[in-house]
Amino acid sequence: MFRQLARSHDHRHIQKSLDRQERISQKCIEFSHDASAAFAVDEAANQYSPDFDLTSWTIGEGEQFYSPISSFEPLEVTDNSVIFQSDITTLENENNTFECVVTGSGSKEHAIVVFHHWYARNRYPKFAKFFASKGITVVEATLPYHFDRGCSDSAEDNFLNADIGRTVWAMRQAVLDGRKIVGWLHELGFAKISVVGMCIGGTVAGLIAAQDEKVDQAVLMVTPMSPADLVWSAETMKPLRERIEPNMSLEELRAAWSIISLNMHTFGLTRRGLKKMVILGEEDTIARPEGSEWMIKFLQKTGHSPELLRLGCGHSSIGVFPYNLVAAWKVLHFLKEWPTWQELWDARLLIGGIDLTEGPRKYRFFDHWRS
């Protein structure tokens, strides 16, 4: 019965996504293979490194690609938010700064940076409020071209699209933005810093964890390990695949997007001290679970096994009962060690923040850490 309800839930979300893509089809970015766009620092000035090859790069070059460019100092700090200048400058001024919603815990013991899913319309207020009440500060990041970083109803298309170089560029911006948040929290003196990501936000979180030694824990929920395979196999990605496939094969797209593929950064996830959790939906037709198997097996063989949770649900249905309750128990145990039964019950509605009907709620934070 639960699986049938989950399938119905996922089907509605998939159809909603396809309907939206149909509505904005005239605005979609068409195929382009201008690799130089991947390396732009300032889009207007067209500053990039033409010597870097997207399809053939060393570990050192990968580290350099994702290395922070400027300081972690925020532009503005309020009681419940922080605003940063992005290291990447785009023609869309709204996208050049990003706001994080902060839900404080009154403690510097642990902070979580949360990365939302593609085309998110609301943040994850229940998740943030719950973990803050348990002594973990939550910082909700904003991916490029989302929320206030977009200037139209199709702005998020700039984040993942048929322009091969632009997609790499946007993902790099997301990782650099995330590392800026992690660096800022580290400078504030938080003892432990974790990254949590849902769907493509999990890809961003994983890339950050692979590159940044300040990250202690990473939770990847229904996360595509390869954006190329996501485009090729996800039910919601059919329109995007149709714009790419006449021009590139899957193998060529994998090569072009290897720098933003978690499968190609798995070695970084083997560093000592990094704890990892991977949550899969066995019936996920978007971030298909088989796409994670290579990375999981590699980590297991090298003695760096992630905590693994396989649920009998799909993609969006990770947020419905009973799958949300099981996932909540596991994530809470992973991040907080032994939670109480009351905490587990309270967590049943939280995982993934997939209640997309709610907007963000604000909680005071900065009074607790000023000293």
N, C-alpha and C positions, 0 to 999 in steps of 0.2 A: 504493500500500500504506500509506504513512504517513498519508494523509488518511483512509483507512478506519479505521485504528487510532485516529486522533484523534477521529473521529465516534463510535466505540464508547465511548471514554473520556468524551467530553462527555455522551453519552446516559446513561451510568451516573450521572454527577454530577447531571444534571438530574432524573432519576427519584428519586434520593436526596433532593434538595431538595423535590420535590413530595410525597414520602412523609412527610417531616418536617412539612411544612405541614399535611398531612392529620391527623397525630397531634395537633398543637396547635391545630387549627381552633377548638375551643371556647374557647380563650384569646385568640384574635386580637382586636385592637382594631378596633372597628366604625367606620363612616364618621362623620366629624364635620367641620364646616366652621367651627369657632370660630377665626377668624383671630387673636384676641387671644393665644392660646396661643403663637403664633410669637414674641412679643416679651417673654415672661416672663423675668425675671432671677431671681426667687425664686418657685418654683411655689406654695409655701404662702402667700406674701404676695400673689400674683397681681399683681406689679409689671410693668407693660408700658407701651408707648407707643401709645395708641389712635389717634394722628394719622397713623401710618405705614400706607400702603396697599400690601398685598402685590402687587397687580396693576399698580401704577403708581408707580415709584420712580426717582429720579435717580441718577446715578453717585455724587454726594456722599452721598446717603442710603444707598446700598449700602455705601460705605466706612465710614460710621458704624455700620451694622448689624454689620459684622465687625471693628470696632475693639476692641482689648483693653480690658477693664474694670478689671482689677487688675494688680499687678506680676508680673514673671516669676519671682520668688523661689520656689524649691521648698520644700515642707514637710519633705522628708527626702531625704538623699543617702546612698547606700551605694556599695560598690565596683562594683556592677553594675546599679544601678537608681536611678531618681529618681522621687519622688512629688510631684505638684502638686495644688493646690486648683483645681477648675474655676471659671471665672467665672460659670457658670450653676448655680443651686441647685435640685435636683429633690427630689421627695418620697422617692425611693429614695436613702438615704444612701450606699449603695455606689457610686452613680454620681457623687457630688459630688467625689470625688478620683480621680485616675488615675495609674497607674504606667507608667513607660516602662522597658523593658529596654535597657540600654546595653552595647554591645560596643565596647570601646575599641581604638584603633589606636596609641596612644603619640604621636600627632601632633595638632596643632591646625590642620593645613592644610585639612582638609575633613571635614564631617560630613553624613550623610544622615539625614533623618527619614523613616521608612517607615510608611505607613498601610495596614493590612490590609484584606481584603475583608469584606463583610457576612457575618455568621454564622460568622466564623473560629473555629476550635476550637484552633488552635495558631499560634504565631508563625512567623517565617521564620529559623530558626537558621543554616541553611547560607548563606543570603544574607548574614546579619550577620557570621558568622565569616570568610567569604571576603573581603568588602570591608575588614574590619578588618585582615586580614593584608596587605592592599595599601595600608595607610596611610590608610584612610577610616573614621572613627568612625561607627558605626551606632546610631541611637536608634529603637527600635521603639515607636511610639505605641499607645495603646489607645483605640479609638473608643467613644463612649458606649454603655453597656449591654452591653459585651462583656467577656469574661474575668471578672476580679474586680469589674467594674462592674455585673454583672448578678446578680440574686438568684434566678433561675429558669431553666429550660431554654428558656423563650420570651421571655426578657428582651430579646433583640436586636430583637424585633418593635417595641419602642418607638422604634427608630432610623429605620425606614422602614415606614410603615403607612398606614391609611386615614383617620387623623385628620390633616387637611391642615395645621393649625397646628402640631401636635406634631412632625410630620416636619420642618418648617422650623426649628423650635426645636432639635431634636436635631442637625440639620446645622450650625446656627449654633454650638451647643456644641462640635461636633467641630472646626470651623474655629478658634474661639477657643482651644480646647485646643492645637491644632497651632501657632498663633501664639505661644502661651506657650512651647512647646518651642523654636521658632525664636529667640524673643527671648532665652531663657536661653542658648542656644548662642552667640548673638551677643555677649552680655555676657561669656561665658567667653573670647572672643577668637578663635573659629574664623574662618579666612580666607575659607572658602567654605562655604555651606550649601545643600544640595539637598533637595528633597522628592520622594519616590517613592511612588506609590500603585497599588494593584491593585483593579480594579473600582470599587465605590463609594468605596473608599479613594483612588482616583485622582481622583474628583470632589472630595473634600476637599482633596487635595494641590493640585489645579488652582486651587481657590478661594483657598487660602492664597497660592499663587504670584502670583495676580492682584492680591491685596490687600497683600502684604508685600514691600517692597523689599529686605528682608534676604535673601530667597531668590534665589540665583544660577542654579539649574537646577531643572527639573521634568521628571520622567519619568512619563507617564501610560500605564499598561498596561491594555488592554482596558477602557477607562473609559467609562461612560455620560456623555455631555455634558449630557443632559437627564434628570433622574430621572422626569419625567412620561412621556417616551417609553420609558424603561426599563420602567416599570410596564405600559405599553400593549402593548409588543411582545416583551418577554423571555419565553421559554418558562417560566422559573421563577416568573414573576410573575402567572400566570393567576389564582390564588386572590385576590391583592390587587386585581387589576383588577376582578374580579367584585364586590368590596365597594364599589368607587368608581364604576364605570361607570353604575349606575342613578341616580346622583346628580349626576355631572359628566361633561362631554364631555372629550375629550383637550385641546381648545383651552382649556377652562376650567381644567383641571389645569395646563397649561403656564403659564397666566397666574398662577395661585395659587402655583406653585412656581418662578417665574422668578428669584427672588432666590437660589435654590440651584442654578440651572442654569448650567453653564459657558458655554453658548452666549450667555448674557446678560452674561457677565463677560469676553468675549473681548478687549475693548479693554484690560483690565488686563494681559493676557498680551502686549501689544505694547510694554510698557515697555522702554527701552533696557537692555541688559546681561542680560536674562533669556533663557537658553537653554532650549529646550523639545524634548522627544522624545515622540512619540506612537506607540504600538505597537497595531496592530489585528489582529484575527483575521478573515480573510476569510469564514470560515464560523461566526462567532460569532453564536449565536441568542439571546444574553442582552444584552450591550452591542453591539448590531448596528453594524457598521462604517459603514453609511450615515448613522448618527446623528452621526458625527464630521466628515462632509464639509464642512458649512457652516463650522464653525470653522476647519478646515484651509485651505479656500479663502480665507477672510477673512484669515488670517494670511499666506498667500502673497501675496495682492494688496496687502497693506500693507507688504510687505518684511520680514516677521517670520516667515518660514517655519520650522516646526518640523522637526527631523529625523524622518523618517517611515519606519516599518517595517511592511510588510504581510506577514503570515504566512498560509500556507494552512491554518490550524487554526481551532478554535473558541475557546471561552472558557477552560474549565479545561485544555484540551489544550495551552495555551501552555507548560505545565509538563512536557510529555513530549518525548522525542527524536523528530525532530531540531530541533523548533521552539524548545525551551529553549536549545539550543546556539547557534542563530542569534541569538536574542534576547539571550542572555548576551554574545555578542561585541559586539553593537551597544550595549548598555547600558554595558558596561565601557569601550568606546571613547569613548562619549559622556561618561561621568563622569571617566575617568582618562586620556584621550588614548591614546597608542599602547601597548596592553598587549602583553605577550610571548605567544608561542604557548603556553607552559606555563600562563600565567594564563587564556588562553582555554579550554584544555582543562579546567582545574580548575573553570571557571565553568559547565560544561555542565549541572550539576544544580541551579543556583541560582535561575533567574529565577522571580519570583513567589513563591518559597518554597512551591510548591504541593504539596510533600510533606507532606500533612496528618496523617501518622502520627507525626510527631516533635513533641516538646515543646521548649520553649526551653532553650538551654544558656547558661551564664553565663560571662562573661569579665571580667577585671579592667580597670577603666577609670580610676577617679578618681585613682589614685596617679600617673598620667602627667601630669595637668594641674594638680595642686596645686603652687603655687609661692609 
